[in-house]
Amino acid sequence: MELKKLTVGMATYDDYDGVFFTVQALKAYHLLELKCDWEIIIIDNNPESAHGKEVKNFATNWARVKYVPFTAKKSTSTRNEIFKHATGEYVL
């Protein structure tokens, strides 16, 4: 596993638009300026929904970011999965 310097993660539940525009903004205006290795992780708390399927398609085929479906429980604690899957020295 390749270690990164920075991991930016987000947890989502049926919010394709939020994921799309956040990832695009991060890549366009923030992360590309960094001179270090970075990664984006998306934790999808409803991967079987229409939004979830579109988020997976966007993450894996277009944005090329790490996509993690998570259905073990539905709550705000889902964001803790970001830390479990992060390979960055620093995690946001």
C-alpha positions in Angstrom: 0.0 0.0 0.0 1.4 3.4 -1.0 1.4 5.9 1.8 0.2 9.4 1.0 0.9 12.6 2.7 -2.7 13.8 2.9 -6.1 12.1 2.9 -9.3 14.1 2.4 -12.4 12.1 3.2 -16.1 12.5 3.0 -19.1 10.5 4.1 -22.3 10.7 2.0 -25.8 9.5 2.0 -27.8 10.1 -1.2 -25.9 13.3 -2.2 -24.4 12.8 -5.6 -24.3 16.5 -6.4 -22.5 17.3 -3.1 -19.9 14.6 -3.8 -19.4 15.7 -7.4 -18.9 19.4 -6.8 -16.8 18.8 -3.7 -14.4 16.5 -5.4 -14.2 18.7 -8.5 -13.5 21.8 -6.4 -10.9 19.9 -4.3 -9.1 18.8 -7.4 -9.3 22.0 -9.3 -8.6 24.6 -6.6 -6.9 22.9 -3.7 -5.2 19.6 -4.0 -3.5 20.0 -7.4 -1.6 23.0 -5.9 0.0 20.8 -3.2 3.4 19.4 -3.9 2.7 16.1 -2.1 0.8 12.9 -2.7 -2.8 13.0 -1.7 -6.0 10.9 -1.9 -9.7 11.5 -1.7 -11.9 8.8 0.0 -15.7 8.7 -0.3 -17.6 6.6 2.2 -21.1 5.9 0.8 -23.7 5.1 3.5 -26.4 4.2 0.9 -24.6 2.5 -2.0 -27.7 0.7 -3.3 -29.7 3.9 -4.0 -29.7 5.7 -7.3 -27.5 8.4 -5.8 -25.1 5.7 -4.5 -24.8 4.1 -7.8 -24.0 7.4 -9.5 -21.5 8.3 -6.8 -19.7 4.9 -7.3 -19.7 5.5 -11.1 -18.3 9.0 -10.7 -15.7 8.0 -8.1 -14.3 4.9 -9.9 -14.6 5.8 -13.5 -14.3 9.6 -13.7 -12.7 11.1 -10.6 -10.5 8.1 -9.8 -10.8 8.4 -6.1 -11.2 5.7 -3.4 -14.9 4.6 -3.1 -16.0 2.6 0.0 -19.6 1.4 0.3 -20.5 1.1 3.9 -23.9 -0.4 5.1 -23.1 -1.8 8.5 -24.9 1.1 10.2 -26.5 4.3 9.2 -25.4 7.3 11.3 -23.0 10.2 11.4 -20.4 7.9 12.9 -19.9 6.6 9.3 -17.3 9.2 8.9 -15.0 7.2 11.2 -14.5 4.8 8.3 -12.5 7.5 6.6 -9.7 7.0 9.2 -9.9 3.2 8.7 -9.3 3.4 5.0 -6.9 6.4 4.8 -3.4 5.9 3.8 -2.3 9.5 4.4 -0.1 10.8 7.2 -2.7 13.5 7.8 -6.4 13.0 7.4 -9.1 15.6 7.0 
